């Protein structure tokens, strides 16, 4: 094998890692916002991702059945719908369940785990137990070949661009909007935020809903690289929590760095060994690093 062939393989493997990085980052962003502000361990976060994925599938099915000429344009609209549906589902869950369990992290873990199982069963009963895949627009298919022997999937580039757009939007909202100001004040000192007139309960609900909406976008992105089933989201929930823990809770920069490191480590490891061994190696490295730095890569000091 020549050096150029090895380089092309390495580049393609690295880009495959970027596709996984995109899904993990979008999942981790939502979790980091929720856990960082409210301390809620949301085990149903993966199901909000599945809501987004099923939204894309249903949008594809409706477009094929009722408006075949619209199949080339439905995908961006379906992504927005996925965010809105996951957002309102998160708003409802916070109002009906989460708001009663603040300051009881173990209770939120058990309650959201039960909610996760209930939503999975609802998916099986309402949509079916089999995995499904949407019909993607033609402009998402194929690959780009910047050099001979180097093929980069177009859907991977789209997912990466979508992730950059969402991440940039979250960063901008956190540091340039009133919502972001309220979130940062609440994270810094909840009691003081209440004292100066910030409605922290309303801020919590909006933040939880936004985190769930971002998970819906992650599900939309996931449909370009994999099929969707009732348990698709649960397959990523552990990795998403690893991203948040490894990067440092309440630190979005750490979430980005840890998602990139975990995705690339797993992608390159899978080239040399089986998927199971690659995941074991990745987890072992994370455990070793967390033993030396329990607060994560980028720890944030907050007061409550």
Buried (B, 14 or more C-beta within 10 A) or exposed (E): EEEEEEEBBEBBBBBBBBBBBBBBBBBBBBBBBBBBBBBBBBBBBBBBBBBBBBBBBBBBEEBBEEEEEBBEEBBEEBBEBBBEBBBBBBBEBBEEBBBEBBEEBEEBBBBBBEBBBEBBEEBBEEBEEEEBBBBBBEEBEEEEEEEEEBBBBBBBBBBBEBBEEBBEEBBEBBEEEEBBBBBBBBBBBBEEBBEEEBEBEEBBBBBBBBBBBBBBBBBBBBBBBBBBBBBBBBBBBEBBBBBBBBBBBBBBEBBBBBBBBBBBBBBBBBEEEEEEEBBEBBBEBBEEBBEEEEBBBBBBEBEE
